[in-house]
Amino acid sequence: QMRVLLFTSLLTACGSPGGTEDFTAVDPQPVIHAMDAIDLEPLIAWIEQPMALIDGQMDCPALTIVEQTSDSIHEQWTGGCQLADGRSITGEIERFESPDGAWIVGRDFRIYDGDDVLVGLDGAIEIIPTNDLWLVDVAAATCGAANWTCSQGLLGLDLNYTIYPAASFPSDYDATVSGTVATEFGTTTLDGAWSIDADVCSEEPASGLLSIHQGAHHAISHDGERACDGCADWKFQGQEAPRLCHTIR
């Protein structure tokens, strides 16, 4: 299923450009990177199931329970160790979860295979529940999840999301996002809103708009409820461009 990053894979042009403008030189990479970067599922996974991303072992990273009650837990994982398969872990992660909210903080947290970084997290990701609505605040640099490999460098995120209703995420929900994405390829500001309904379309959002600014302006329109083909309408500087298609990871 796709999320708005949801275009986590290659996007290719399909269809024909509107008007007489020549779009052969228009670079779709800012759009691709923005949609990859704002994928919600990897961010939520950092909070809800970090050990699945870390793929560690019982004693590495070392777990310390800072505090625990009947409905909350505050824990810390510390690196400085090597896994049986040869990977090494440095830095630390601190995590808290309760009915009132959840957060994770990475402090120079890295997983290495030799000199290659496989997973990284610096900064914070926080979920603030308000009844059926989740506010998700991200001020972090991360890599290693399905949407952004560490070979692409750290993905810097300063983003605010809403998810509603949270109970049906990730299969049936509405989301908004606004903020900034920074990568080795440039800095992008964006705003967007979309609706996911896997029963209507599992290839893309049922509907939604994404506005992306990186020097030029790109507008992406999702229409899965009308044409569930994994392609989105694309406007470049207000002019119709070829539709962008993707495959789902």
Solvent accessible surface area in square Angstrom, and as a share of the most:
residue,aa,sasa,rsa
1,Q,69,0.31
2,M,0,0.00
3,R,8,0.03
4,V,1,0.01
5,L,0,0.00
6,L,3,0.02
7,F,1,0.00
8,T,11,0.06
9,S,18,0.11
10,L,137,0.68
11,L,10,0.05
12,T,83,0.48
13,A,71,0.55
14,C,45,0.27
15,G,69,0.67
16,S,93,0.60
17,P,58,0.37
18,G,27,0.26
19,G,72,0.69
20,T,142,0.82
21,E,82,0.37
22,D,102,0.53
23,F,15,0.06
24,T,125,0.73
25,A,97,0.75
26,V,24,0.14
27,D,78,0.40
28,P,39,0.25
29,Q,74,0.33
30,P,18,0.11
31,V,0,0.00
32,I,13,0.06
33,H,22,0.10
34,A,2,0.01
35,M,0,0.00
36,D,11,0.06
37,A,1,0.00
38,I,0,0.00
39,D,12,0.06
40,L,0,0.00
41,E,63,0.28
42,P,15,0.10
43,L,6,0.03
44,I,5,0.03
45,A,16,0.13
46,W,5,0.02
47,I,1,0.00
48,E,89,0.40
49,Q,101,0.45
50,P,6,0.04
51,M,66,0.30
52,A,71,0.55
53,L,46,0.23
54,I,0,0.00
55,D,88,0.46
56,G,26,0.25
57,Q,68,0.30
58,M,195,0.87
59,D,99,0.51
60,C,2,0.01
61,P,2,0.01
62,A,49,0.38
63,L,89,0.44
64,T,74,0.43
65,I,76,0.39
66,V,77,0.45
67,E,108,0.49
68,Q,114,0.51
69,T,70,0.41
70,S,122,0.78
71,D,88,0.46
72,S,23,0.15
73,I,38,0.19
74,H,35,0.16
75,E,11,0.05
76,Q,47,0.21
77,W,16,0.05
78,T,55,0.32
79,G,14,0.14
80,G,72,0.69
81,C,38,0.23
82,Q,118,0.53
83,L,9,0.04
84,A,102,0.79
85,D,97,0.50
86,G,34,0.33
87,R,37,0.13
88,S,35,0.22
89,I,1,0.00
90,T,56,0.32
91,G,27,0.26
92,E,41,0.18
93,I,0,0.00
94,E,23,0.10
95,R,19,0.07
96,F,57,0.24
97,E,65,0.29
98,S,22,0.14
99,P,92,0.58
100,D,124,0.64
101,G,11,0.11
102,A,9,0.07
103,W,66,0.23
104,I,0,0.00
105,V,33,0.19
106,G,3,0.03
107,R,105,0.38
108,D,99,0.51
109,F,0,0.00
110,R,39,0.14
111,I,0,0.00
112,Y,59,0.23
113,D,79,0.41
114,G,61,0.58
115,D,141,0.73
116,D,95,0.49
117,V,49,0.28
118,L,70,0.35
119,V,14,0.08
120,G,0,0.00
121,L,0,0.00
122,D,33,0.17
123,G,27,0.26
124,A,37,0.28
125,I,0,0.00
126,E,64,0.29
127,I,9,0.04
128,I,62,0.31
129,P,42,0.26
130,T,67,0.39
131,N,149,0.76
132,D,79,0.41
133,L,54,0.27
134,W,48,0.17
135,L,62,0.31
136,V,0,0.00
137,D,51,0.26
138,V,3,0.02
139,A,65,0.51
140,A,9,0.07
141,A,24,0.19
142,T,11,0.06
143,C,4,0.03
144,G,29,0.27
145,A,16,0.12
146,A,71,0.55
147,N,10,0.05
148,W,3,0.01
149,T,63,0.37
150,C,19,0.12
151,S,108,0.70
152,Q,50,0.22
153,G,13,0.12
154,L,68,0.34
155,L,1,0.01
156,G,20,0.19
157,L,7,0.04
158,D,89,0.46
159,L,0,0.00
160,N,79,0.40
161,Y,3,0.01
162,T,39,0.23
163,I,0,0.00
164,Y,110,0.42
165,P,48,0.30
166,A,12,0.10
167,A,104,0.81
168,S,36,0.23
169,F,32,0.13
170,P,52,0.33
171,S,51,0.33
172,D,70,0.36
173,Y,3,0.01
174,D,73,0.38
175,A,2,0.01
176,T,59,0.34
177,V,4,0.03
178,S,43,0.27
179,G,24,0.23
180,T,42,0.24
181,V,3,0.02
182,A,43,0.33
183,T,24,0.14
184,E,136,0.61
185,F,110,0.46
186,G,27,0.26
187,T,82,0.47
188,T,6,0.04
189,T,65,0.38
190,L,2,0.01
191,D,81,0.42
192,G,13,0.12
193,A,48,0.37
194,W,7,0.02
195,S,32,0.21
196,I,3,0.01
197,D,38,0.20
198,A,34,0.26
199,D,144,0.75
200,V,77,0.44
201,C,3,0.02
202,S,52,0.33
203,E,73,0.33
204,E,2,0.01
205,P,0,0.00
206,A,7,0.06
207,S,39,0.25
208,G,14,0.13
209,L,123,0.61
210,L,2,0.01
211,S,33,0.21
212,I,0,0.00
213,H,87,0.39
214,Q,49,0.22
215,G,96,0.92
216,A,21,0.17
217,H,53,0.24
218,H,5,0.02
219,A,31,0.24
220,I,1,0.00
221,S,36,0.23
222,H,6,0.03
223,D,14,0.07
224,G,2,0.02
225,E,115,0.52
226,R,171,0.62
227,A,32,0.25
228,C,59,0.36
229,D,76,0.39
230,G,3,0.02
231,C,12,0.07
232,A,0,0.00
233,D,48,0.25
234,W,8,0.03
235,K,86,0.36
236,F,41,0.17
237,Q,104,0.46
238,G,50,0.48
239,Q,89,0.39
240,E,79,0.35
241,A,7,0.05
242,P,18,0.12
243,R,53,0.19
244,L,2,0.01
245,C,21,0.13
246,H,17,0.08
247,T,95,0.55
248,I,48,0.24
249,R,155,0.57
